[in-house]
Amino acid sequence: MSRDWVRRFIAANLPVLPVPGIPDMHLHKAGPQSGLRRLAEQDPQFGSPYWAHYWGGGLVLARYLLDESESVAGRRVLDLGAGSGIVGIAAAKAGAAKVYAADVDPYAIVAIELNAALNDVMIDTVFADLTISELPDVDVICVGDLFYEAALAESVIAFLDRCLAREIMILIGDPWRAHLPTSRLRLLAEYTVPDFGEVTTKTRSAGVFALGLIKSSIEDIRASQ
């Protein structure tokens, strides 16, 4: 599939909707009539369209960046595993000096470009697995919901450890998934948000965390807010 074809498909079939809890942000999102199955049938490389749905970790991190804009204002920010680009868009709206959005799914890259244009922000997309690449030249790395699988979580944590050694700040948004490195987190904020696979009227708790090297208990994490 050409990028232009994918861009036209997303624009025509995924409606533009306000983001839950962030009504002044709009994204292309999948609905019952979006026809994503047609993409899968036509493209054998088509993967799970995570970029077309809301994830609790991305929602909570985007809300935090807008509420606490000083966390990214004037800084270079990487949205790792960006999906729809919601976190990167929030960082740009919060005044980040430069925003990069990285994903390994080419469909996500197109969606990010479309969504950034919808929200009148500039984002540089990166089609690569940065966890096995050179460390990015950024000040802040935002990780929205990348701890849902053990193997993925392991590679992400190893990458983030290298970034911590370079004194890059790590912000994580996550609804307490199984592979979240809870012993190393400091809770910054907690919100109630919709999550992947759930209707928007059903919500769950999700947190925003700073990743560090000091171990602590889950109780300590919640008490640190």
TIDODREN-624495 format. One record per residue: residue number from 1; residue in one letter; chain; x, y, z of N, C-alpha, C in turn. Coordinates in Angstrom, 2 decimals. Example, Ala and Ser with C-alpha at 12.3 -4.5 7.8 and 13.67 -1.06 7.14 Angstrom:
<rs>
   nr  rest  kette      n_X      n_Y      n_Z     ca_X     ca_Y     ca_Z      c_X      c_Y      c_Z
    1     A      A    13.19    -5.69     7.80    12.30    -4.50     7.80    13.20    -3.30     7.80
    2     S      A    12.85    -2.25     7.08    13.67    -1.06     7.14    12.90     0.03     7.87
</rs>
This chain:
<rs>
   nr  rest  kette      n_X      n_Y      n_Z     ca_X     ca_Y     ca_Z      c_X      c_Y      c_Z
    1     M      A     0.83    -1.19     0.00     0.00     0.00     0.00     0.88     1.26     0.00
    2     S      A     0.54     2.21    -0.84     1.28     3.47    -0.82     0.83     4.32     0.35
    3     R      A     1.72     5.21     0.78     1.38     6.11     1.88     0.17     6.98     1.53
    4     D      A     0.11     7.42     0.27    -1.02     8.26    -0.13    -2.33     7.49    -0.04
    5     W      A    -2.32     6.21    -0.44    -3.54     5.41    -0.37    -3.97     5.24     1.08
    6     V      A    -3.01     4.93     1.96    -3.33     4.76     3.38    -3.86     6.07     3.96
    7     R      A    -3.24     7.17     3.59    -3.69     8.48     4.08    -5.13     8.74     3.66
    8     R      A    -5.44     8.45     2.41    -6.81     8.67     1.93    -7.79     7.73     2.63
    9     F      A    -7.37     6.49     2.87    -8.26     5.53     3.53    -8.59     5.99     4.95
   10     I      A    -7.57     6.37     5.71    -7.80     6.82     7.09    -8.68     8.06     7.10
   11     A      A    -8.38     9.01     6.24    -9.15    10.25     6.21   -10.61    10.00     5.86
   12     A      A   -10.86     9.01     4.99   -12.22     8.76     4.53   -13.01     7.85     5.46
   13     N      A   -12.33     6.97     6.20   -13.04     5.91     6.92   -12.95     5.97     8.44
   14     L      A   -11.98     6.68     8.98   -11.86     6.80    10.43   -12.32     8.20    10.84
   15     P      A   -13.47     8.31    11.47   -14.02     9.63    11.77   -13.13    10.42    12.73
   16     V      A   -13.20    11.73    12.62   -12.49    12.62    13.53   -13.35    12.83    14.76
   17     L      A   -12.80    12.46    15.92   -13.56    12.52    17.17   -12.79    13.28    18.24
   18     P      A   -13.48    13.97    19.15   -12.80    14.59    20.29   -12.26    13.52    21.22
   19     V      A   -11.11    13.79    21.80   -10.47    12.83    22.71   -11.17    12.87    24.06
   20     P      A   -11.52    11.72    24.63   -12.16    11.71    25.96   -11.30    12.42    27.00
   21     G      A   -11.87    13.40    27.67   -11.16    14.15    28.69   -10.33    15.29    28.14
   22     I      A   -10.16    15.34    26.80    -9.40    16.43    26.16   -10.22    16.90    24.97
   23     P      A   -11.31    17.59    25.20   -12.25    17.89    24.11   -11.70    18.80    23.02
   24     D      A   -10.61    19.53    23.30   -10.07    20.40    22.26    -9.01    19.69    21.41
   25     M      A    -8.80    18.39    21.64    -7.94    17.58    20.79    -8.81    16.60    20.02
   26     H      A    -8.51    16.44    18.73    -9.29    15.54    17.88    -8.36    14.57    17.16
   27     L      A    -8.82    13.33    17.01    -8.04    12.28    16.36    -8.93    11.46    15.44
   28     H      A    -8.31    10.89    14.40    -9.00     9.87    13.60    -9.06     8.58    14.43
   29     K      A   -10.26     8.06    14.64   -10.41     6.84    15.43   -11.34     5.85    14.74
   30     A      A   -11.06     4.57    14.93   -11.84     3.51    14.30   -13.23     3.44    14.89
   31     G      A   -14.19     3.12    14.04   -15.56     2.87    14.46   -16.06     1.60    13.81
   32     P      A   -17.30     1.23    14.06   -17.85    -0.02    13.51   -17.81    -0.09    11.98
   33     Q      A   -17.86     1.04    11.32   -17.89     1.06     9.86   -16.56     1.48     9.23
   34     S      A   -15.47     1.43     9.99   -14.20     1.94     9.48   -13.55     1.04     8.44
   35     G      A   -13.90    -0.24     8.43   -13.39    -1.13     7.40   -11.93    -1.50     7.54
   36     L      A   -11.42    -1.53     8.76   -10.00    -1.89     8.93    -9.72    -3.31     8.48
   37     R      A   -10.74    -4.16     8.52   -10.54    -5.54     8.04   -10.16    -5.56     6.56
   38     R      A   -10.67    -4.59     5.81   -10.31    -4.52     4.39    -8.83    -4.25     4.22
   39     L      A    -8.26    -3.42     5.10    -6.82    -3.19     5.04    -6.06    -4.48     5.29
   40     A      A    -6.50    -5.23     6.28    -5.83    -6.49     6.61    -5.92    -7.47     5.45
   41     E      A    -7.03    -7.49     4.75    -7.21    -8.40     3.63    -6.35    -8.01     2.43
   42     Q      A    -6.12    -6.73     2.26    -5.38    -6.25     1.10    -3.88    -6.15     1.34
   43     D      A    -3.47    -6.10     2.60    -2.05    -5.93     2.92    -1.61    -7.00     3.90
   44     P      A    -0.83    -8.00     3.46    -0.39    -9.07     4.37     0.51    -8.58     5.50
   45     Q      A     1.06    -7.38     5.36     1.92    -6.81     6.40     1.14    -6.01     7.43
   46     F      A    -0.17    -5.91     7.24    -0.99    -5.12     8.15    -1.03    -5.79     9.52
   47     G      A    -0.63    -5.04    10.55    -0.62    -5.58    11.91    -1.83    -5.12    12.69
   48     S      A    -1.82    -5.40    13.97    -2.92    -4.96    14.83    -2.99    -3.43    14.81
   49     P      A    -4.15    -2.86    14.51    -4.24    -1.40    14.37    -4.37    -0.69    15.71
   50     Y      A    -3.35    -0.83    16.54    -3.37    -0.19    17.86    -3.52     1.33    17.74
   51     W      A    -2.98     1.87    16.65    -3.00     3.31    16.42    -4.41     3.85    16.22
   52     A      A    -5.36     2.98    15.94    -6.72     3.41    15.63    -7.64     3.44    16.84
   53     H      A    -7.10     3.13    18.02    -7.92     3.01    19.22    -7.29     3.80    20.37
   54     Y      A    -8.10     4.12    21.36    -7.60     4.76    22.57    -6.98     3.73    23.49
   55     W      A    -5.87     4.10    24.09    -5.22     3.29    25.12    -5.17     4.12    26.40
   56     G      A    -5.46     3.48    27.52    -5.49     4.21    28.79    -4.21     4.94    29.09
   57     G      A    -3.07     4.30    28.83    -1.80     4.94    29.13    -1.54     6.18    28.30
   58     G      A    -1.91     6.14    27.02    -1.74     7.31    26.18    -2.66     8.45    26.59
   59     L      A    -3.90     8.11    26.92    -4.86     9.13    27.35    -4.39     9.84    28.61
   60     V      A    -3.95     9.05    29.59    -3.57     9.65    30.87    -2.30    10.48    30.74
   61     L      A    -1.36    10.03    29.92    -0.12    10.79    29.75    -0.38    12.09    28.98
   62     A      A    -1.24    12.03    27.98    -1.58    13.25    27.24    -2.24    14.27    28.16
   63     R      A    -3.16    13.81    28.99    -3.83    14.74    29.92    -2.83    15.35    30.89
   64     Y      A    -1.89    14.54    31.36    -0.89    15.05    32.31    -0.02    16.12    31.66
   65     L      A     0.43    15.89    30.43     1.29    16.87    29.77     0.58    18.20    29.58
   66     L      A    -0.71    18.15    29.31    -1.47    19.39    29.15    -1.74    20.06    30.50
   67     D      A    -1.96    19.25    31.53    -2.19    19.81    32.87    -0.91    20.34    33.50
   68     E      A     0.20    19.68    33.22     1.50    20.03    33.82     2.47    20.36    32.69
   69     S      A     2.18    21.40    31.96     2.93    21.70    30.74     4.41    21.97    31.00
   70     E      A     4.74    22.37    32.23     6.15    22.64    32.53     7.02    21.39    32.42
   71     S      A     6.41    20.23    32.42     7.19    18.99    32.31     7.85    18.84    30.94
   72     V      A     7.28    19.48    29.92     7.85    19.36    28.57     8.08    20.70    27.88
   73     A      A     7.56    21.78    28.42     7.68    23.09    27.75     9.14    23.44    27.52
   74     G      A     9.47    23.80    26.28    10.82    24.19    25.93    11.79    23.04    25.79
   75     R      A    11.32    21.81    25.88    12.21    20.64    25.83    11.98    19.83    24.56
   76     R      A    12.97    19.00    24.25    12.87    18.08    23.12    12.26    16.78    23.63
   77     V      A    11.19    16.34    22.99    10.40    15.23    23.51    10.28    14.13    22.47
   78     L      A    10.42    12.88    22.92    10.17    11.71    22.08     8.95    10.98    22.61
   79     D      A     7.98    10.74    21.73     6.83     9.89    22.03     7.16     8.51    21.49
   80     L      A     7.50     7.58    22.37     7.96     6.24    21.98     6.76     5.31    21.83
   81     G      A     6.71     4.58    20.70     5.56     3.73    20.44     4.31     4.56    20.34
   82     A      A     4.35     5.56    19.46     3.41     6.67    19.51     1.98     6.32    19.12
   83     G      A     1.77     5.28    18.32     0.42     4.91    17.94    -0.29     6.00    17.16
   84     S      A    -1.32     6.58    17.74    -2.06     7.66    17.08    -1.35     9.00    17.15
   85     G      A    -0.33     9.09    18.01     0.38    10.35    18.21    -0.21    11.23    19.29
   86     I      A    -1.14    10.70    20.07    -1.84    11.51    21.06    -0.89    12.16    22.06
   87     V      A     0.12    11.41    22.52     1.04    11.96    23.52     1.94    13.03    22.90
   88     G      A     2.45    12.76    21.71     3.27    13.75    21.04     2.51    15.02    20.73
   89     I      A     1.25    14.88    20.33     0.41    16.05    20.07     0.23    16.86    21.34
   90     A      A    -0.03    16.17    22.45    -0.17    16.87    23.73     1.11    17.60    24.10
   91     A      A     2.26    16.95    23.88     3.54    17.59    24.19     3.73    18.86    23.36
   92     A      A     3.39    18.78    22.08     3.51    19.96    21.22     2.58    21.07    21.69
   93     K      A     1.36    20.73    22.05     0.41    21.72    22.55     0.88    22.32    23.87
   94     A      A     1.64    21.54    24.64     2.13    22.02    25.94     3.38    22.87    25.81
   95     G      A     3.87    23.06    24.60     4.99    23.96    24.39     6.35    23.32    24.24
   96     A      A     6.39    22.02    23.92     7.68    21.37    23.69     8.42    22.05    22.55
   97     A      A     9.73    22.15    22.67    10.53    22.80    21.63    10.57    21.98    20.36
   98     K      A    10.58    20.66    20.50    10.63    19.74    19.37     9.98    18.44    19.80
   99     V      A     9.20    17.83    18.92     8.54    16.57    19.25     8.82    15.55    18.15
  100     Y      A     9.27    14.38    18.58     9.44    13.24    17.69     8.44    12.17    18.11
  101     A      A     7.84    11.49    17.13     6.92    10.40    17.41     7.40     9.17    16.65
  102     A      A     7.76     8.13    17.39     8.33     6.93    16.78     7.39     5.75    16.90
  103     D      A     7.31     4.97    15.83     6.51     3.74    15.85     7.06     2.79    14.79
  104     V      A     6.82     1.49    15.01     7.28     0.48    14.06     6.21     0.11    13.05
  105     D      A     5.03     0.69    13.16     3.92     0.39    12.26     3.79     1.52    11.24
  106     P      A     3.95     1.22     9.95     3.86     2.30     8.95     2.49     2.96     8.91
  107     Y      A     1.44     2.22     9.26     0.11     2.82     9.31     0.02     3.84    10.45
  108     A      A     0.68     3.55    11.56     0.71     4.50    12.67     1.38     5.80    12.25
  109     I      A     2.46     5.69    11.49     3.17     6.89    11.05     2.25     7.80    10.24
  110     V      A     1.48     7.21     9.34     0.53     8.01     8.55    -0.54     8.62     9.44
  111     A      A    -1.05     7.82    10.39    -2.07     8.33    11.31    -1.54     9.49    12.14
  112     I      A    -0.30     9.38    12.60     0.30    10.47    13.39     0.36    11.75    12.57
  113     E      A     0.79    11.63    11.32     0.88    12.81    10.46    -0.49    13.46    10.27
  114     L      A    -1.51    12.64    10.03    -2.86    13.17     9.86    -3.37    13.82    11.15
  115     N      A    -3.15    13.15    12.27    -3.64    13.67    13.55    -2.91    14.94    13.97
  116     A      A    -1.62    15.01    13.68    -0.88    16.24    13.99    -1.43    17.41    13.19
  117     A      A    -1.72    17.17    11.91    -2.29    18.23    11.08    -3.66    18.66    11.59
  118     L      A    -4.46    17.70    12.04    -5.78    18.02    12.59    -5.68    18.99    13.76
  119     N      A    -4.61    18.84    14.54    -4.46    19.62    15.77    -3.48    20.78    15.63
  120     D      A    -3.08    21.05    14.39    -2.23    22.22    14.09    -0.93    22.22    14.88
  121     V      A    -0.27    21.05    14.94     1.03    20.97    15.58     2.03    20.31    14.63
  122     M      A     3.30    20.57    14.90     4.38    20.00    14.09     5.02    18.84    14.86
  123     I      A     5.07    17.68    14.23     5.70    16.51    14.82     6.56    15.84    13.76
  124     D      A     7.79    15.46    14.12     8.65    14.69    13.24     8.41    13.20    13.51
  125     T      A     7.95    12.47    12.51     7.71    11.04    12.68     8.98    10.25    12.42
  126     V      A     9.12     9.14    13.15    10.29     8.27    13.03     9.78     6.84    12.86
  127     F      A     9.97     6.27    11.68     9.55     4.90    11.41    10.72     3.97    11.71
  128     A      A    10.83     3.55    12.96    11.97     2.72    13.38    11.71     2.18    14.78
  129     D      A    12.40     1.09    15.10    12.40     0.56    16.46    13.56     1.21    17.20
  130     L      A    13.29     2.26    17.91    14.35     3.01    18.58    14.95     2.26    19.75
  131     T      A    14.29     1.21    20.23    14.84     0.47    21.36    16.12    -0.26    20.98
  132     I      A    16.38    -0.44    19.69    17.60    -1.11    19.25    18.48    -0.14    18.44
  133     S      A    18.24     1.14    18.61    18.97     2.16    17.86    19.83     3.00    18.80
  134     E      A    20.53     3.95    18.22    21.28     4.90    19.03    20.32     5.71    19.89
  135     L      A    20.80     6.17    21.03    19.94     6.93    21.92    19.53     8.25    21.26
  136     P      A    18.28     8.62    21.40    17.81     9.87    20.78    18.35    11.09    21.50
  137     D      A    18.50    12.17    20.75    18.99    13.43    21.31    17.79    14.24    21.80
  138     V      A    17.25    13.82    22.94    16.06    14.46    23.49    16.24    14.68    24.99
  139     D      A    15.33    15.45    25.57    15.35    15.72    27.00    14.36    14.86    27.77
  140     V      A    13.26    14.50    27.11    12.18    13.76    27.75    11.71    12.66    26.82
  141     I      A    11.50    11.46    27.38    10.89    10.37    26.62     9.56    10.03    27.27
  142     C      A     8.50    10.03    26.47     7.16     9.70    26.95     6.79     8.31    26.46
  143     V      A     6.34     7.48    27.38     6.01     6.09    27.08     4.56     5.85    27.46
  144     G      A     3.69     5.79    26.47     2.28     5.59    26.73     1.85     4.16    26.46
  145     D      A     1.75     3.36    27.53     1.15     2.03    27.44     1.96     1.05    26.60
  146     L      A     3.20     0.80    26.98     4.04    -0.18    26.28     4.42    -1.36    27.16
  147     F      A     3.64    -1.62    28.20     3.99    -2.71    29.12     2.92    -3.79    29.17
  148     Y      A     2.28    -4.02    28.03     1.19    -5.00    27.96     1.66    -6.39    27.57
  149     E      A     2.91    -6.54    27.12     3.49    -7.83    26.78     4.87    -7.94    27.40
  150     A      A     5.23    -9.14    27.86     6.49    -9.32    28.58     7.70    -8.99    27.72
  151     A      A     7.75    -9.51    26.50     8.92    -9.29    25.65     9.07    -7.82    25.29
  152     L      A     7.96    -7.18    24.97     8.01    -5.75    24.65     8.45    -4.95    25.86
  153     A      A     7.89    -5.25    27.01     8.26    -4.53    28.23     9.75    -4.67    28.52
  154     E      A    10.29    -5.86    28.32    11.72    -6.09    28.59    12.59    -5.23    27.68
  155     S      A    12.26    -5.17    26.40    13.07    -4.37    25.48    12.92    -2.88    25.75
  156     V      A    11.72    -2.46    26.11    11.50    -1.04    26.42    12.26    -0.63    27.66
  157     I      A    12.21    -1.45    28.71    12.91    -1.12    29.95    14.42    -1.05    29.73
  158     A      A    14.96    -2.00    28.95    16.40    -1.97    28.67    16.78    -0.67    27.95
  159     F      A    15.96    -0.26    27.01    16.21     1.00    26.30    16.11     2.19    27.24
  160     L      A    15.09     2.21    28.08    14.90     3.33    29.00    16.03     3.41    30.02
  161     D      A    16.58     2.27    30.41    17.72     2.29    31.32    18.92     2.99    30.68
  162     R      A    19.13     2.74    29.41    20.22     3.43    28.71    19.96     4.94    28.66
  163     C      A    18.70     5.29    28.48    18.34     6.71    28.44    18.51     7.37    29.81
  164     L      A    18.14     6.65    30.87    18.33     7.18    32.23    19.80     7.44    32.51
  165     A      A    20.67     6.58    31.99    22.11     6.77    32.19    22.60     8.05    31.53
  166     R      A    21.86     8.52    30.53    22.17     9.79    29.87    21.40    10.95    30.48
  167     E      A    20.72    10.69    31.61    19.95    11.69    32.35    18.78    12.25    31.52
  168     I      A    18.20    11.40    30.69    16.97    11.75    29.98    15.79    11.44    30.91
  169     M      A    14.87    12.37    31.06    13.71    12.15    31.91    12.73    11.21    31.23
  170     I      A    12.20    10.25    31.99    11.26     9.27    31.46     9.91     9.45    32.13
  171     L      A     8.87     9.69    31.33     7.50     9.77    31.82     6.71     8.62    31.22
  172     I      A     5.99     7.91    32.07     5.23     6.73    31.65     3.76     6.92    31.99
  173     G      A     2.89     6.61    31.03     1.46     6.55    31.30     1.00     5.11    31.15
  174     D      A     0.30     4.60    32.16    -0.07     3.18    32.12    -1.20     2.89    33.10
  175     P      A    -2.15     2.02    32.70    -3.24     1.64    33.60    -2.89     0.41    34.43
  176     W      A    -1.68     0.40    34.98    -1.24    -0.67    35.89    -1.26    -2.04    35.21
  177     R      A    -0.68    -2.13    34.02    -0.65    -3.42    33.32     0.37    -4.36    33.98
  178     A      A     0.27    -5.63    33.59     0.99    -6.69    34.30     2.51    -6.50    34.29
  179     H      A     3.06    -5.93    33.22     4.51    -5.86    33.10     5.07    -4.45    33.36
  180     L      A     4.26    -3.61    33.97     4.73    -2.28    34.37     5.78    -2.43    35.47
  181     P      A     6.95    -1.78    35.35     8.01    -1.93    36.36     7.71    -1.11    37.62
  182     T      A     6.71    -1.55    38.36     6.18    -0.75    39.47     7.21    -0.44    40.54
  183     S      A     8.18    -1.33    40.74     9.15    -1.11    41.81    10.08     0.07    41.55
  184     R      A    10.04     0.59    40.33    10.95     1.68    39.97    10.22     2.97    39.63
  185     L      A     8.96     3.05    39.99     8.15     4.18    39.56     7.77     5.11    40.70
  186     R      A     7.66     6.38    40.37     7.11     7.38    41.29     5.84     7.95    40.67
  187     L      A     4.73     7.80    41.36     3.45     8.26    40.82     3.37     9.78    40.82
  188     L      A     3.08    10.35    39.67     2.94    11.79    39.53     1.49    12.25    39.50
  189     A      A     0.64    11.42    38.92    -0.78    11.77    38.81    -1.56    10.52    38.48
  190     E      A    -2.85    10.55    38.76    -3.73     9.42    38.47    -5.05     9.96    37.94
  191     Y      A    -5.52     9.37    36.86    -6.77     9.78    36.22    -7.63     8.54    35.97
  192     T      A    -8.90     8.76    35.71    -9.80     7.70    35.28   -10.10     7.93    33.80
  193     V      A    -9.79     6.92    32.98    -9.88     7.08    31.52   -10.44     5.82    30.87
  194     P      A   -10.96     5.95    29.64   -11.31     4.75    28.87   -10.04     3.98    28.52
  195     D      A   -10.19     2.72    28.11    -9.02     1.92    27.77    -9.28     1.11    26.52
  196     F      A    -8.22     0.59    25.95    -8.27    -0.20    24.71    -9.26    -1.36    24.85
  197     G      A   -10.13    -1.51    23.87   -11.08    -2.61    23.87   -12.31    -2.37    24.71
  198     E      A   -12.41    -1.21    25.34   -13.56    -0.91    26.17   -14.36     0.23    25.54
  199     V      A   -15.65     0.22    25.75   -16.47     1.34    25.27   -16.09     2.58    26.07
  200     T      A   -16.28     3.74    25.45   -15.82     4.97    26.08   -16.57     5.31    27.35
  201     T      A   -17.71     4.63    27.60   -18.43     4.89    28.85   -17.88     4.07    30.00
  202     K      A   -17.00     3.11    29.72   -16.38     2.30    30.76   -14.96     2.80    30.98
  203     T      A   -14.59     3.05    32.22   -13.29     3.64    32.50   -12.52     2.82    33.53
  204     R      A   -11.23     3.13    33.64   -10.38     2.50    34.65    -9.32     3.49    35.09
  205     S      A    -8.70     3.20    36.20    -7.66     4.07    36.72    -6.37     3.87    35.94
  206     A      A    -5.68     4.96    35.66    -4.38     4.91    35.00    -3.49     5.98    35.62
  207     G      A    -2.21     5.69    35.68    -1.28     6.60    36.33    -0.24     7.17    35.39
  208     V      A     0.33     8.28    35.79     1.51     8.85    35.14     2.65     8.74    36.13
  209     F      A     3.77     8.23    35.65     4.90     7.90    36.53     6.20     8.47    35.99
  210     A      A     7.12     8.74    36.91     8.51     9.01    36.55     9.29     7.73    36.81
  211     L      A    10.08     7.31    35.84    10.88     6.10    35.99    12.23     6.46    36.59
  212     G      A    12.64     5.69    37.58    13.94     5.90    38.20    14.62     4.58    38.46
  213     L      A    15.74     4.64    39.14    16.52     3.45    39.44    16.28     2.93    40.84
  214     I      A    15.57     3.71    41.67    15.34     3.33    43.07    14.10     2.46    43.16
  215     K      A    14.22     1.32    43.81    13.09     0.40    43.94    12.18     0.82    45.08
  216     S      A    10.88     0.61    44.87     9.90     0.91    45.91     8.72    -0.01    45.73
  217     S      A     7.87    -0.08    46.72     6.69    -0.94    46.66     5.54    -0.21    45.98
  218     I      A     4.52    -0.96    45.58     3.34    -0.34    44.98     2.71     0.63    45.96
  219     E      A     2.70     0.28    47.25     2.14     1.17    48.26     2.92     2.48    48.32
  220     D      A     4.25     2.38    48.22     5.07     3.59    48.23     4.78     4.46    47.02
  221     I      A     4.54     3.81    45.86     4.25     4.56    44.65     3.00     5.40    44.84
  222     R      A     1.93     4.76    45.34     0.67     5.49    45.52     0.81     6.56    46.61
  223     A      A     1.59     6.27    47.64     1.76     7.23    48.73     2.59     8.44    48.32
  224     S      A     3.36     8.29    47.23     4.25     9.37    46.82     3.53    10.48    46.08
  225     Q      A     2.27    10.27    45.73     1.56    11.28    44.96     1.38    12.57    45.76
</rs>
